[in-house]
Each structure stands twice: as structure tokens, then as C-alpha cells.
Amino acid sequence: RVAQMRAAQIYRNGLAGKPNPREAVRWYSEAAKKNDVMALLALGELYASGEGVRQDFARAAEFYRAAATLGRNVEAQFLLGDLYFYGRGVARDYGQAITWFRSAALAGHAGAQSVMGSIYENGFGVDRNPVEAFVWYSLAAERAQEAIAQRADIDPRTAAARVKATLSRLDLRNAERLLSETRRKIRAAG
């Protein structure tokens, strides 16, 4: 399995010459048959991007789901949430998207934390909740560069400040209490 993953990475990244995504898919597939979580994640990424295979979001979702459940892979949870959010390869389902984003966010995924902030700020599949939005944006803002690298469309620092300006003193106190509780949950999960 380790050798298969190395071969796949060599072909995917062109470490021995020109990249060969088709050959990478072949080697990742072999490792995935042995339930290698990183191979499952990589196959999901390749199917989502159409790299080395015909683009197929439904297949990407299958591989992400396997990696997200089998190995509790945080990146796969985030990417699966994204597919559900936009309805790519699966039926659009904000409930499923939130489930996967929340799981990744509680595991410390900064991009998922930004998305959770946006979900609560805009009311995607939930009632708008500026307190929750502030909490999630604030968590993502603690690792802003990482969050922005994962979701360039959301700057959690700006978003947290925007939402904070709308909160009453009581709401802000509740938000800070919830932020502390959520930080503890994330530390306990890590």
C-alpha cells in the first residue's frame, strides 16, 4: 500500500518527469482497494477535477464519503460538504452539507469553520444566527491564512468584524461564551 501511494504521488506530481494523472489514478485505485484513506481522498480530488479521469462529481462524492467515514478524514468531510452544498454529484442538501462541514469544523478545519460562519450568517439550511456566525468566523480568523487558502471567497477576519458589529452586548457575551465552549470541544477532539 505504501509503495502504491508513492507511485501514485510520483505520477500525479511528475516527480520522475512529466505528470501522468491517469497512471496516478491507477495506483491510487490499487491503494484504495486496501482502504487507504489518503488514496480515497486523492481519487475524490481527481474525479472532482477531472484530472486523469472524466470529471465525475458523483464518483468524487463516493470517494470522499469513504475517506470521511472510514478514516474520519477532515479534508474529505469538508469536500463532501461542499458537494452537498452546491449539489455537485449529489442532490443539493444543506442538511448533509452542514453535517459534514460541522464535523470538519469541530476537528479544526479552518475552511469549514469559515463556511459554517457563512451558513449561519446567511441562513443556508438553518435560521440566520449571528451569534453562531460570529463564533465560527472567529475560530476561522484565528487561522485566517489557512482558512482563506481553503475558501478564498471568505475572509473570516472581515466577516467576524462585520457580524460582531451587529451583535447586542448580551449577544456578544453569549457569543464569547459559546466561542470558549467550542474551542474546548475542538481541543478535546484534536
C-alpha angles and dihedrals in degrees: 000000000000091000091048091053092048091050091049092051092047091053095041095049098035093238092156097039130302118012113258108193094178091058089045089055090052093053095042088051091055091051091044090057085064091051095253102172095206090051090051090050092048092050090051090052092048093049091046092052097036090236110158091347138053108280107261119167092185090059090044089054091052092053094043091049091051092049092043095051104029097045100015086234107186096206090051090050090052094047092046089051088053092053091052092045093055098030095240112160090343133057112277104262119168091188092058091042091053092047092055096039091049092050091052092042093052088050088057102262103157094201091053090049090055091049092049088054090052092046092055095040093052101030099240103174092336137065112273109266117179092187092058090041091054092048095052095042090049092052091049091046089061086068098026098156091053092045092050091047088056097040111020091179093067126060101192093197093058092040093050091050091047093051094041089058089061096051124101118228090258092049091048091052090050090047092052091049091049090046090055091048092049092048088054091051091051093049090048091051093048 
